Amino acid sequence: MKWSGLPKGTVTVLGIPLDENSSFMRGSALAPAQIIRALHSESANMSTELGVDLGSSGGWSEIGDLQLSSGRDAIDQIEAAVAELIGSGMKVLSLGGDHSVSYPIIRAHAKAYGSLNVLHLDAHPDTYEEFEGSKLSHACPFARIMEEGLGVRLVQVGIRTLNPHQRGQAKRFGLTAIEMKDWPPATMPKLDSPLYVSLDMDVFDPAFAPGVSHHEPGGMSARDVLRVIHSLPVPIVGADIVELNPTRDHNAVTAMLAAKLCKELVGLMLASPTSPPQKY
């Protein structure tokens, strides 16, 4: 990571190329590099819709990808790296990787900020007790997060694959799952600080984001998601964008959408508090 010497409060964009905890297919480890490439495409500029010009405003930095081992060691390395950044006064926007990376990232944020409000945008609730014999599967991170009390509140938006086990988990953890079949923006519950945002690219309908491993028809539009994040009532202390699979993308359509979301989230995080409470 190239972050030494950055001032406190810098929004750091960190690549986490891990997809070994994926089911069905792999490929999301390739995503961080593709998102950064799309972010700097000459077909667009660096201005956000809310008027922040990331090309000239400063306050943020791309710090490269983590070099990871495998298994539980990789999960621990992710937590340690994010904790080090937060402990040095940075804010972290992470680019996965599969959704398993959110567990150690959120673990690091919760240790710094206290129990979080978590907004989770996804087609899937990712609350399996275990999946295919693994508790670290990308189908399980929010079960781990809620078991450990890392999220005082978890609001899931865009869900369209709830099965009986996952409905039971939602009741067990007291989480709020807004299923896509019931989606109007007016149903968004109130979110408080500190707020963490986890954005899985398959929250979008495959028409908007074909480059994901799990195509789930009937999802959100690009504008739906932008409206959600633009209307958040409190600052964002951290965020991740996960589950882009470049091997399934067409003409970098999904990568460009992920890059736009990266821009918008960085712009919003620049307005966040400059540093967390020092708990490390």
Backbone as CSV, one residue per row, in Angstrom:
resi,resn,N_x,N_y,N_z,CA_x,CA_y,CA_z,C_x,C_y,C_z
1,MET,0.842,-1.200,0.000,0.000,0.000,0.000,0.873,1.243,0.000
2,LYS,0.475,2.214,-0.816,1.239,3.454,-0.925,0.472,4.587,-0.243
3,TRP,0.606,4.648,1.092,-0.146,5.672,1.804,0.698,6.455,2.785
4,SER,1.939,6.071,2.975,2.788,6.777,3.923,2.895,8.251,3.555
5,GLY,2.711,9.113,4.531,2.818,10.544,4.304,1.527,11.230,3.940
6,LEU,0.451,10.484,3.731,-0.831,11.110,3.419,-1.382,11.799,4.666
7,PRO,-2.030,12.949,4.502,-2.585,13.638,5.670,-3.777,12.905,6.259
8,LYS,-3.999,13.100,7.553,-5.173,12.522,8.188,-6.446,13.001,7.502
9,GLY,-7.422,12.116,7.450,-8.677,12.443,6.799,-8.720,12.081,5.336
10,THR,-7.585,11.642,4.765,-7.561,11.255,3.356,-8.464,10.043,3.136
11,VAL,-9.267,10.084,2.074,-10.046,8.921,1.666,-9.137,8.036,0.814
12,THR,-8.813,6.862,1.310,-7.910,5.960,0.605,-8.720,4.901,-0.131
13,VAL,-8.424,4.709,-1.402,-9.088,3.691,-2.217,-8.164,2.481,-2.257
14,LEU,-8.591,1.406,-1.619,-7.766,0.225,-1.387,-8.304,-0.965,-2.158
15,GLY,-7.468,-1.610,-2.960,-7.862,-2.807,-3.678,-7.671,-4.059,-2.834
16,ILE,-8.672,-4.927,-2.834,-8.610,-6.184,-2.073,-8.940,-7.332,-3.034
17,PRO,-7.936,-7.848,-3.739,-8.162,-8.837,-4.803,-8.288,-10.261,-4.274
18,LEU,-9.369,-10.541,-3.581,-9.593,-11.865,-2.993,-10.916,-12.429,-3.509
19,ASP,-10.882,-13.625,-4.094,-12.126,-14.263,-4.520,-12.165,-15.750,-4.198
20,GLU,-11.282,-16.215,-3.311,-11.223,-17.643,-3.008,-12.421,-18.127,-2.209
21,ASN,-13.192,-17.193,-1.638,-14.377,-17.567,-0.869,-15.659,-17.495,-1.691
22,SER,-15.511,-17.366,-3.006,-16.660,-17.306,-3.904,-17.238,-18.697,-4.147
23,SER,-18.545,-18.750,-4.329,-19.209,-19.952,-4.809,-19.537,-19.750,-6.294
24,PHE,-19.823,-20.824,-6.977,-20.234,-20.822,-8.385,-19.098,-20.506,-9.343
25,MET,-18.471,-19.326,-9.227,-17.344,-19.006,-10.100,-16.470,-17.943,-9.449
26,ARG,-15.225,-17.897,-9.893,-14.289,-16.893,-9.418,-14.036,-15.863,-10.509
27,GLY,-13.283,-14.830,-10.185,-12.983,-13.762,-11.134,-12.999,-12.384,-10.516
28,SER,-13.634,-12.239,-9.339,-13.743,-10.903,-8.745,-12.413,-10.388,-8.204
29,ALA,-11.416,-11.263,-8.064,-10.092,-10.776,-7.668,-9.489,-9.852,-8.715
30,LEU,-9.987,-9.942,-9.932,-9.503,-9.084,-11.018,-10.140,-7.696,-10.991
31,ALA,-11.130,-7.500,-10.148,-11.946,-6.293,-10.218,-11.244,-4.998,-9.837
32,PRO,-10.438,-4.957,-8.756,-9.875,-3.656,-8.374,-9.134,-2.958,-9.503
33,ALA,-8.310,-3.693,-10.237,-7.561,-3.082,-11.339,-8.488,-2.588,-12.436
34,GLN,-9.567,-3.336,-12.699,-10.501,-2.925,-13.753,-11.290,-1.685,-13.342
35,ILE,-11.645,-1.588,-12.071,-12.378,-0.404,-11.608,-11.493,0.833,-11.707
36,ILE,-10.240,0.720,-11.294,-9.322,1.859,-11.381,-9.099,2.254,-12.834
37,ARG,-8.965,1.267,-13.725,-8.807,1.583,-15.150,-10.025,2.344,-15.672
38,ALA,-11.222,1.884,-15.308,-12.447,2.562,-15.755,-12.557,3.956,-15.139
39,LEU,-12.110,4.092,-13.890,-12.179,5.390,-13.217,-11.402,6.450,-13.983
40,HIS,-10.323,6.045,-14.632,-9.477,6.992,-15.355,-9.689,6.932,-16.869
41,SER,-10.789,6.326,-17.288,-11.095,6.269,-18.711,-11.304,7.676,-19.274
42,GLU,-10.786,7.894,-20.466,-10.952,9.204,-21.110,-12.382,9.430,-21.600
43,SER,-13.227,8.419,-21.466,-14.625,8.586,-21.887,-15.443,9.345,-20.847
44,ALA,-14.882,9.581,-19.664,-15.608,10.277,-18.594,-14.665,11.262,-17.926
45,ASN,-15.194,11.977,-16.924,-14.328,12.865,-16.144,-14.419,12.495,-14.669
46,MET,-13.757,13.254,-13.837,-13.628,12.902,-12.420,-14.584,13.682,-11.521
47,SER,-15.610,14.272,-12.087,-16.575,15.022,-11.281,-17.718,14.129,-10.836
48,THR,-18.146,14.301,-9.591,-19.299,13.560,-9.090,-20.582,14.319,-9.430
49,GLU,-21.693,13.639,-9.299,-22.975,14.280,-9.597,-23.313,15.378,-8.601
50,LEU,-22.738,15.311,-7.405,-22.996,16.325,-6.384,-21.981,17.456,-6.421
51,GLY,-21.167,17.485,-7.474,-20.333,18.648,-7.726,-18.929,18.618,-7.171
52,VAL,-18.443,17.443,-6.769,-17.066,17.337,-6.293,-16.181,16.913,-7.467
53,ASP,-15.176,17.722,-7.780,-14.237,17.380,-8.854,-13.053,16.645,-8.241
54,LEU,-13.073,15.331,-8.350,-12.001,14.539,-7.752,-10.683,14.705,-8.499
55,GLY,-10.749,15.273,-9.688,-9.530,15.510,-10.441,-8.707,16.660,-9.899
56,SER,-9.334,17.535,-9.118,-8.610,18.704,-8.626,-8.817,18.977,-7.145
57,SER,-9.742,18.274,-6.502,-10.091,18.631,-5.122,-9.106,18.109,-4.091
58,GLY,-8.369,17.035,-4.397,-7.493,16.456,-3.379,-8.305,15.777,-2.291
59,GLY,-7.621,15.338,-1.249,-8.305,14.714,-0.129,-8.519,13.224,-0.278
60,TRP,-8.090,12.648,-1.402,-8.258,11.218,-1.590,-7.052,10.679,-2.349
61,SER,-6.858,9.357,-2.272,-5.692,8.767,-2.910,-5.933,7.290,-3.199
62,GLU,-5.494,6.835,-4.371,-5.489,5.404,-4.690,-4.184,4.829,-4.139
63,ILE,-4.283,3.820,-3.291,-3.084,3.324,-2.615,-2.707,1.909,-3.036
64,GLY,-3.337,1.387,-4.090,-2.949,0.089,-4.621,-3.673,-1.071,-3.957
65,ASP,-3.220,-2.279,-4.300,-3.858,-3.507,-3.832,-3.069,-4.153,-2.702
66,LEU,-3.800,-4.799,-1.816,-3.159,-5.624,-0.806,-2.544,-6.865,-1.456
67,GLN,-1.431,-7.314,-0.913,-0.839,-8.593,-1.297,-1.254,-9.612,-0.234
68,LEU,-2.066,-10.570,-0.639,-2.707,-11.452,0.324,-2.231,-12.891,0.195
69,SER,-2.287,-13.609,1.319,-2.044,-15.040,1.290,-3.379,-15.740,1.022
70,SER,-3.787,-16.672,1.831,-5.049,-17.370,1.582,-5.661,-17.801,2.904
71,GLY,-6.902,-18.277,2.813,-7.590,-18.787,3.992,-7.821,-17.725,5.048
72,ARG,-7.824,-18.171,6.306,-8.057,-17.254,7.416,-6.958,-16.209,7.503
73,ASP,-5.755,-16.567,7.065,-4.661,-15.591,7.082,-5.006,-14.373,6.234
74,ALA,-5.623,-14.582,5.071,-5.988,-13.463,4.204,-7.030,-12.573,4.874
75,ILE,-7.997,-13.183,5.541,-9.016,-12.413,6.257,-8.363,-11.557,7.342
76,ASP,-7.431,-12.144,8.082,-6.738,-11.401,9.136,-5.870,-10.283,8.555
77,GLN,-5.245,-10.532,7.397,-4.426,-9.504,6.750,-5.272,-8.314,6.323
78,ILE,-6.462,-8.588,5.813,-7.362,-7.502,5.398,-7.738,-6.654,6.603
79,GLU,-8.150,-7.308,7.692,-8.524,-6.552,8.891,-7.365,-5.701,9.395
80,ALA,-6.169,-6.289,9.432,-5.007,-5.562,9.954,-4.667,-4.362,9.087
81,ALA,-4.750,-4.514,7.759,-4.412,-3.418,6.853,-5.408,-2.275,6.980
82,VAL,-6.691,-2.616,7.027,-7.719,-1.577,7.156,-7.608,-0.908,8.522
83,ALA,-7.359,-1.698,9.556,-7.192,-1.121,10.898,-6.009,-0.164,10.941
84,GLU,-4.926,-0.514,10.267,-3.754,0.366,10.249,-4.085,1.694,9.576
85,LEU,-4.814,1.637,8.481,-5.203,2.866,7.785,-6.096,3.732,8.671
86,ILE,-7.114,3.112,9.267,-8.027,3.875,10.122,-7.272,4.440,11.321
87,GLY,-6.397,3.635,11.892,-5.634,4.087,13.047,-4.705,5.240,12.742
88,SER,-4.354,5.404,11.468,-3.521,6.529,11.043,-4.352,7.727,10.580
89,GLY,-5.671,7.659,10.827,-6.541,8.785,10.512,-7.099,8.779,9.114
90,MET,-6.944,7.665,8.386,-7.463,7.584,7.026,-8.917,7.103,7.033
91,LYS,-9.603,7.355,5.926,-10.893,6.742,5.647,-10.693,5.785,4.482
92,VAL,-11.438,4.694,4.469,-11.138,3.609,3.548,-12.359,3.260,2.696
93,LEU,-12.173,3.337,1.384,-13.118,2.787,0.414,-12.428,1.589,-0.216
94,SER,-12.955,0.399,0.023,-12.319,-0.829,-0.436,-12.980,-1.338,-1.707
95,LEU,-12.152,-1.812,-2.637,-12.629,-2.401,-3.884,-12.309,-3.887,-3.849
96,GLY,-13.384,-4.736,-3.708,-13.161,-6.183,-3.759,-13.098,-6.656,-5.185
97,GLY,-12.846,-7.931,-5.352,-12.935,-8.970,-4.374,-14.394,-9.426,-4.174
98,ASP,-14.532,-10.660,-3.622,-15.876,-11.135,-3.327,-16.339,-10.557,-1.992
99,HIS,-17.588,-10.879,-1.629,-18.189,-10.194,-0.487,-17.636,-10.672,0.845
100,SER,-16.854,-11.756,0.836,-16.250,-12.193,2.098,-15.339,-11.121,2.684
101,VAL,-14.818,-10.217,1.846,-13.887,-9.202,2.345,-14.570,-8.197,3.265
102,SER,-15.890,-8.081,3.179,-16.576,-7.086,4.002,-16.513,-7.413,5.483
103,TYR,-16.449,-8.694,5.806,-16.377,-9.076,7.227,-15.141,-8.502,7.915
104,PRO,-13.924,-8.745,7.425,-12.773,-8.153,8.117,-12.706,-6.635,8.002
105,ILE,-13.189,-6.084,6.887,-13.190,-4.624,6.741,-14.097,-3.997,7.799
106,ILE,-15.299,-4.519,7.934,-16.255,-3.970,8.895,-15.776,-4.236,10.317
107,ARG,-15.104,-5.363,10.534,-14.533,-5.655,11.857,-13.567,-4.540,12.266
108,ALA,-12.707,-4.132,11.335,-11.753,-3.064,11.632,-12.466,-1.742,11.902
109,HIS,-13.491,-1.438,11.115,-14.226,-0.183,11.319,-14.959,-0.180,12.665
110,ALA,-15.570,-1.317,13.020,-16.319,-1.368,14.276,-15.402,-1.201,15.475
111,LYS,-14.181,-1.725,15.400,-13.240,-1.561,16.499,-12.844,-0.091,16.672
112,ALA,-12.836,0.658,15.575,-12.457,2.064,15.635,-13.616,2.975,15.981
113,TYR,-14.788,2.699,15.416,-15.913,3.619,15.528,-16.985,3.167,16.519
114,GLY,-16.917,1.922,16.982,-18.014,1.365,17.757,-18.986,0.672,16.825
115,SER,-20.046,0.106,17.382,-21.023,-0.619,16.569,-21.581,0.286,15.480
116,LEU,-21.639,-0.258,14.282,-21.981,0.526,13.101,-23.444,0.377,12.719
117,ASN,-23.975,1.383,12.043,-25.118,1.223,11.165,-24.544,0.779,9.823
118,VAL,-25.066,-0.304,9.270,-24.563,-0.828,8.012,-25.676,-0.826,6.984
119,LEU,-25.432,-0.158,5.853,-26.323,-0.216,4.709,-25.715,-1.188,3.712
120,HIS,-26.450,-2.247,3.404,-25.963,-3.335,2.560,-26.862,-3.417,1.330
121,LEU,-26.313,-3.083,0.167,-27.054,-3.139,-1.091,-26.631,-4.394,-1.852
122,ASP,-27.590,-5.292,-2.130,-27.224,-6.616,-2.635,-28.482,-7.328,-3.115
123,ALA,-28.294,-8.260,-4.044,-29.385,-9.176,-4.397,-29.573,-10.243,-3.342
124,HIS,-28.487,-10.520,-2.582,-28.471,-11.627,-1.632,-28.208,-11.110,-0.218
125,PRO,-28.826,-11.704,0.791,-28.610,-11.219,2.161,-27.254,-11.621,2.743
126,ASP,-26.617,-12.683,2.203,-25.290,-13.107,2.675,-25.262,-13.364,4.172
127,THR,-26.298,-14.060,4.644,-26.413,-14.342,6.077,-26.457,-15.841,6.376
128,TYR,-25.976,-16.666,5.458,-25.919,-18.098,5.756,-25.049,-18.348,6.992
129,GLU,-25.469,-19.298,7.816,-24.649,-19.723,8.941,-23.320,-20.280,8.434
130,GLU,-23.405,-21.071,7.371,-22.238,-21.503,6.620,-22.689,-21.864,5.222
131,PHE,-21.767,-21.880,4.282,-22.136,-22.203,2.910,-21.046,-23.090,2.314
132,GLU,-21.474,-24.236,1.807,-20.550,-25.216,1.235,-19.420,-25.541,2.210
133,GLY,-19.788,-25.609,3.499,-18.844,-25.997,4.532,-17.960,-24.891,5.062
134,SER,-18.164,-23.653,4.620,-17.300,-22.547,5.035,-18.105,-21.452,5.711
135,LYS,-17.612,-21.000,6.858,-18.210,-19.847,7.530,-17.626,-18.542,7.024
136,LEU,-16.619,-18.622,6.162,-16.016,-17.421,5.578,-16.430,-17.227,4.128
137,SER,-17.382,-18.012,3.661,-17.888,-17.871,2.292,-18.425,-16.469,2.047
138,HIS,-18.433,-16.065,0.775,-19.040,-14.773,0.445,-20.548,-14.780,0.661
139,ALA,-21.119,-15.928,0.971,-22.542,-16.015,1.294,-22.812,-15.834,2.791
140,CYS,-21.757,-15.596,3.586,-21.889,-15.591,5.052,-21.453,-14.318,5.778
141,PRO,-20.869,-13.294,5.139,-20.221,-12.249,5.940,-21.133,-11.535,6.914
142,PHE,-22.400,-11.355,6.560,-23.259,-10.568,7.450,-23.770,-11.391,8.623
143,ALA,-23.709,-12.712,8.525,-23.939,-13.533,9.707,-22.804,-13.338,10.704
144,ARG,-21.574,-13.337,10.207,-20.425,-13.131,11.099,-20.474,-11.727,11.719
145,ILE,-20.813,-10.746,10.919,-20.847,-9.358,11.381,-21.877,-9.179,12.495
146,MET,-23.055,-9.768,12.306,-24.100,-9.596,13.314,-23.853,-10.461,14.541
147,GLU,-23.284,-11.663,14.365,-22.944,-12.501,15.515,-21.983,-11.789,16.466
148,GLU,-21.052,-11.046,15.902,-20.031,-10.384,16.709,-20.453,-9.000,17.195
149,GLY,-21.666,-8.596,16.865,-22.145,-7.299,17.323,-21.451,-6.128,16.669
150,LEU,-20.937,-6.336,15.451,-20.224,-5.258,14.756,-21.192,-4.241,14.170
151,GLY,-22.413,-4.662,13.934,-23.429,-3.760,13.413,-24.574,-3.639,14.399
152,VAL,-24.789,-2.450,14.913,-25.924,-2.242,15.802,-27.211,-2.261,15.000
153,ARG,-27.095,-1.934,13.712,-28.237,-2.003,12.812,-27.750,-2.376,11.430
154,LEU,-28.437,-3.326,10.799,-28.133,-3.742,9.433,-29.380,-3.577,8.591
155,VAL,-29.286,-2.735,7.557,-30.383,-2.520,6.615,-29.929,-3.041,5.260
156,GLN,-30.675,-3.998,4.732,-30.347,-4.613,3.451,-31.367,-4.175,2.406
157,VAL,-30.875,-3.729,1.250,-31.737,-3.181,0.204,-31.448,-3.900,-1.111
158,GLY,-32.526,-4.235,-1.839,-32.379,-4.866,-3.150,-32.479,-6.369,-3.128
159,ILE,-32.768,-6.943,-1.958,-32.750,-8.391,-1.776,-33.847,-9.050,-2.623
160,ARG,-33.483,-10.161,-3.281,-34.474,-10.898,-4.074,-34.201,-12.400,-4.132
161,THR,-33.551,-12.928,-3.092,-33.260,-14.360,-3.064,-33.466,-14.972,-1.681
162,LEU,-34.307,-14.397,-0.855,-34.475,-14.902,0.513,-35.081,-16.308,0.509
163,ASN,-34.392,-17.235,1.153,-34.950,-18.571,1.347,-35.326,-18.733,2.823
164,PRO,-35.942,-19.852,3.221,-36.376,-19.978,4.613,-35.246,-19.810,5.631
165,HIS,-34.064,-20.341,5.354,-32.944,-20.182,6.292,-32.587,-18.708,6.466
166,GLN,-32.528,-17.982,5.358,-32.153,-16.574,5.423,-33.248,-15.740,6.094
167,ARG,-34.508,-16.109,5.889,-35.583,-15.402,6.609,-35.459,-15.641,8.115
168,GLY,-35.079,-16.851,8.474,-34.854,-17.136,9.878,-33.685,-16.346,10.441
169,GLN,-32.626,-16.204,9.652,-31.471,-15.418,10.083,-31.839,-13.942,10.248
170,ALA,-32.680,-13.426,9.337,-33.114,-12.026,9.453,-33.853,-11.803,10.764
171,LYS,-34.693,-12.746,11.126,-35.424,-12.643,12.400,-34.459,-12.782,13.576
172,ARG,-33.517,-13.719,13.471,-32.551,-13.943,14.547,-31.735,-12.700,14.837
173,PHE,-31.294,-12.026,13.785,-30.410,-10.873,13.950,-31.165,-9.547,14.049
174,GLY,-32.473,-9.565,13.831,-33.246,-8.335,13.900,-32.892,-7.336,12.817
175,LEU,-32.461,-7.849,11.669,-32.069,-6.938,10.591,-33.289,-6.530,9.763
176,THR,-33.132,-5.463,9.011,-34.187,-4.973,8.125,-33.811,-5.328,6.700
177,ALA,-34.601,-6.191,6.068,-34.359,-6.581,4.676,-35.463,-6.019,3.801
178,ILE,-35.117,-5.091,2.922,-36.076,-4.519,1.990,-35.967,-5.301,0.683
179,GLU,-36.929,-6.190,0.457,-36.883,-7.017,-0.735,-37.238,-6.188,-1.968
180,MET,-36.652,-6.575,-3.081,-36.842,-5.806,-4.300,-38.309,-5.773,-4.726
181,LYS,-39.047,-6.836,-4.432,-40.471,-6.876,-4.804,-41.270,-5.810,-4.064
182,ASP,-40.736,-5.325,-2.955,-41.426,-4.307,-2.155,-40.788,-2.927,-2.292
183,TRP,-39.843,-2.789,-3.230,-39.024,-1.582,-3.252,-39.758,-0.375,-3.776
184,PRO,-40.020,0.624,-2.892,-40.100,2.011,-3.314,-39.126,2.771,-2.426
185,PRO,-38.472,3.785,-2.935,-37.497,4.505,-2.113,-38.051,5.026,-0.793
186,ALA,-39.368,5.287,-0.750,-39.945,5.856,0.472,-39.846,4.913,1.661
187,THR,-39.561,3.627,1.426,-39.515,2.691,2.548,-38.160,2.675,3.249
188,MET,-37.197,3.448,2.785,-35.875,3.423,3.407,-35.958,3.836,4.874
189,PRO,-35.492,2.993,5.783,-35.518,3.359,7.205,-34.425,4.365,7.530
190,LYS,-34.560,4.974,8.684,-33.580,5.954,9.131,-32.271,5.263,9.493
191,LEU,-31.175,5.862,9.078,-29.850,5.359,9.404,-29.102,6.408,10.222
192,ASP,-28.346,5.955,11.205,-27.617,6.848,12.092,-26.114,6.666,11.918
193,SER,-25.344,7.531,12.531,-23.883,7.430,12.542,-23.450,6.452,13.632
194,PRO,-22.297,5.841,13.459,-21.441,5.831,12.267,-21.995,4.879,11.212
195,LEU,-21.942,5.293,9.941,-22.567,4.545,8.856,-21.513,3.955,7.918
196,TYR,-21.649,2.670,7.666,-20.807,1.957,6.708,-21.693,1.471,5.571
197,VAL,-21.199,1.570,4.331,-21.959,1.159,3.143,-21.228,0.023,2.436
198,SER,-21.929,-1.085,2.224,-21.387,-2.216,1.475,-22.233,-2.427,0.229
199,LEU,-21.602,-2.311,-0.931,-22.337,-2.315,-2.193,-21.862,-3.478,-3.061
200,ASP,-22.727,-4.476,-3.206,-22.482,-5.626,-4.070,-23.039,-5.296,-5.457
201,MET,-22.213,-5.482,-6.480,-22.629,-5.082,-7.827,-23.803,-5.887,-8.361
202,ASP,-24.137,-7.023,-7.730,-25.318,-7.733,-8.227,-26.615,-7.211,-7.622
203,VAL,-26.540,-6.126,-6.835,-27.780,-5.437,-6.468,-28.470,-4.885,-7.704
204,PHE,-27.675,-4.588,-8.740,-28.235,-4.065,-9.986,-28.881,-5.183,-10.798
205,ASP,-29.901,-4.831,-11.537,-30.421,-5.757,-12.534,-29.294,-6.085,-13.510
206,PRO,-29.196,-7.333,-13.970,-28.121,-7.688,-14.901,-28.080,-6.828,-16.161
207,ALA,-29.178,-6.187,-16.514,-29.156,-5.283,-17.669,-28.208,-4.116,-17.451
208,PHE,-28.030,-3.701,-16.187,-27.138,-2.594,-15.856,-25.738,-3.092,-15.493
209,ALA,-25.658,-4.324,-14.985,-24.378,-4.843,-14.495,-24.245,-6.319,-14.862
210,PRO,-23.931,-6.602,-16.127,-23.773,-8.013,-16.530,-22.524,-8.667,-15.957
211,GLY,-21.551,-7.873,-15.535,-20.273,-8.410,-15.105,-20.251,-8.817,-13.644
212,VAL,-21.138,-9.717,-13.272,-21.163,-10.291,-11.927,-21.306,-11.798,-12.068
213,SER,-20.938,-12.519,-11.030,-20.993,-13.980,-11.092,-22.403,-14.518,-10.974
214,HIS,-23.258,-13.834,-10.209,-24.604,-14.327,-9.943,-25.631,-13.353,-10.537
215,HIS,-26.160,-13.673,-11.696,-27.177,-12.832,-12.329,-28.526,-13.062,-11.647
216,GLU,-29.082,-12.014,-11.065,-30.389,-12.086,-10.418,-31.311,-11.057,-11.055
217,PRO,-32.173,-11.463,-11.994,-33.076,-10.510,-12.652,-33.989,-9.806,-11.660
218,GLY,-34.467,-8.630,-12.085,-35.409,-7.882,-11.268,-34.761,-6.953,-10.274
219,GLY,-33.529,-6.541,-10.543,-32.787,-5.729,-9.590,-32.957,-4.238,-9.772
220,MET,-32.115,-3.488,-9.087,-32.181,-2.034,-9.079,-31.539,-1.465,-10.337
221,SER,-31.941,-0.266,-10.682,-31.295,0.464,-11.763,-30.116,1.252,-11.205
222,ALA,-29.277,1.729,-12.087,-28.175,2.586,-11.657,-28.715,3.809,-10.927
223,ARG,-29.781,4.398,-11.439,-30.342,5.594,-10.805,-30.932,5.273,-9.441
224,ASP,-31.553,4.101,-9.264,-32.078,3.714,-7.949,-30.972,3.765,-6.896
225,VAL,-29.842,3.152,-7.198,-28.753,3.072,-6.223,-28.148,4.448,-5.972
226,LEU,-27.974,5.227,-7.034,-27.437,6.575,-6.858,-28.350,7.412,-5.970
227,ARG,-29.648,7.278,-6.134,-30.580,8.025,-5.278,-30.430,7.605,-3.823
228,VAL,-30.251,6.315,-3.599,-30.088,5.839,-2.220,-28.849,6.457,-1.587
229,ILE,-27.697,6.354,-2.260,-26.473,6.834,-1.615,-26.425,8.361,-1.548
230,HIS,-27.025,9.045,-2.535,-27.040,10.511,-2.486,-27.939,11.040,-1.371
231,SER,-28.909,10.248,-0.954,-29.874,10.720,0.050,-29.533,10.260,1.463
232,LEU,-28.361,9.643,1.655,-28.008,9.183,2.992,-27.961,10.364,3.959
233,PRO,-28.588,10.232,5.137,-28.739,11.384,6.035,-27.527,11.671,6.911
234,VAL,-26.555,10.767,6.941,-25.377,10.947,7.798,-24.126,10.644,6.991
235,PRO,-22.974,11.142,7.420,-21.738,10.877,6.694,-21.371,9.391,6.690
236,ILE,-20.628,8.998,5.671,-20.158,7.619,5.519,-18.752,7.520,6.105
237,VAL,-18.543,6.586,7.032,-17.212,6.427,7.613,-16.356,5.430,6.846
238,GLY,-16.988,4.566,6.071,-16.261,3.585,5.276,-17.208,2.911,4.308
239,ALA,-16.649,2.279,3.270,-17.494,1.650,2.266,-16.697,0.610,1.490
240,ASP,-17.434,-0.295,0.854,-16.806,-1.223,-0.077,-17.696,-1.427,-1.295
241,ILE,-17.044,-1.751,-2.405,-17.713,-2.140,-3.651,-17.168,-3.513,-4.005
242,VAL,-18.051,-4.507,-4.101,-17.589,-5.879,-4.261,-18.355,-6.609,-5.366
243,GLU,-17.820,-7.788,-5.720,-18.461,-8.776,-6.580,-18.550,-8.392,-8.057
244,LEU,-17.780,-7.408,-8.508,-17.600,-7.237,-9.947,-16.749,-8.396,-10.450
245,ASN,-17.212,-9.058,-11.505,-16.443,-10.139,-12.118,-16.113,-9.753,-13.557
246,PRO,-14.916,-9.236,-13.809,-14.574,-8.767,-15.154,-14.636,-9.847,-16.223
247,THR,-14.549,-11.124,-15.847,-14.598,-12.185,-16.857,-15.981,-12.317,-17.472
248,ARG,-16.994,-11.707,-16.854,-18.357,-11.761,-17.385,-18.831,-10.398,-17.897
249,ASP,-17.963,-9.416,-17.840,-18.362,-8.067,-18.235,-18.369,-7.931,-19.750
250,HIS,-19.122,-6.932,-20.244,-19.196,-6.641,-21.670,-18.805,-5.185,-21.890
251,ASN,-17.745,-4.976,-22.647,-17.302,-3.611,-22.975,-17.110,-2.742,-21.731
252,ALA,-16.725,-3.372,-20.631,-16.454,-2.673,-19.364,-17.667,-1.914,-18.832
253,VAL,-18.886,-2.352,-19.213,-20.099,-1.673,-18.756,-20.193,-1.704,-17.224
254,THR,-19.965,-2.871,-16.635,-20.081,-2.998,-15.184,-18.929,-2.302,-14.483
255,ALA,-17.752,-2.379,-15.062,-16.603,-1.684,-14.482,-16.824,-0.178,-14.469
256,MET,-17.400,0.356,-15.533,-17.680,1.797,-15.577,-18.716,2.181,-14.524
257,LEU,-19.709,1.325,-14.321,-20.701,1.598,-13.285,-20.041,1.555,-11.903
258,ALA,-19.185,0.566,-11.677,-18.471,0.497,-10.394,-17.588,1.720,-10.198
259,ALA,-16.943,2.184,-11.263,-16.093,3.376,-11.167,-16.928,4.612,-10.826
260,LYS,-18.114,4.711,-11.409,-18.987,5.846,-11.078,-19.381,5.807,-9.609
261,LEU,-19.728,4.617,-9.121,-20.073,4.481,-7.711,-18.883,4.818,-6.821
262,CYS,-17.705,4.425,-7.257,-16.482,4.770,-6.522,-16.344,6.287,-6.417
263,LYS,-16.524,6.973,-7.526,-16.443,8.441,-7.507,-17.461,9.041,-6.550
264,GLU,-18.710,8.592,-6.658,-19.759,9.182,-5.833,-19.502,8.922,-4.351
265,LEU,-19.044,7.707,-4.013,-18.774,7.395,-2.615,-17.570,8.180,-2.077
266,VAL,-16.521,8.304,-2.887,-15.386,9.123,-2.451,-15.840,10.556,-2.185
267,GLY,-16.639,11.101,-3.096,-17.132,12.459,-2.917,-17.923,12.619,-1.632
268,LEU,-18.758,11.632,-1.313,-19.523,11.693,-0.069,-18.623,11.519,1.153
269,MET,-17.641,10.639,1.049,-16.760,10.400,2.197,-15.854,11.583,2.485
270,LEU,-15.598,12.392,1.491,-14.806,13.599,1.742,-15.508,14.551,2.699
271,ALA,-16.830,14.396,2.816,-17.595,15.240,3.735,-17.750,14.600,5.110
272,SER,-17.148,13.408,5.314,-17.267,12.695,6.581,-16.352,13.301,7.627
273,PRO,-16.535,12.947,8.903,-15.613,13.423,9.946,-14.173,13.095,9.587
274,THR,-13.255,13.931,9.993,-11.868,13.780,9.546,-11.181,12.558,10.128
275,SER,-11.588,12.087,11.290,-10.920,10.920,11.859,-11.850,10.249,12.860
276,PRO,-11.670,8.926,13.064,-12.511,8.200,14.023,-12.012,8.414,15.442
277,PRO,-12.823,7.998,16.425,-12.303,7.961,17.782,-11.084,7.037,17.819
278,GLN,-10.084,7.379,18.564,-8.856,6.584,18.596,-9.005,5.450,19.616
279,LYS,-9.332,4.244,19.100,-9.547,3.094,19.969,-8.456,2.052,19.807
280,TYR,-7.521,2.290,18.895,-6.458,1.313,18.678,-5.308,1.592,19.646
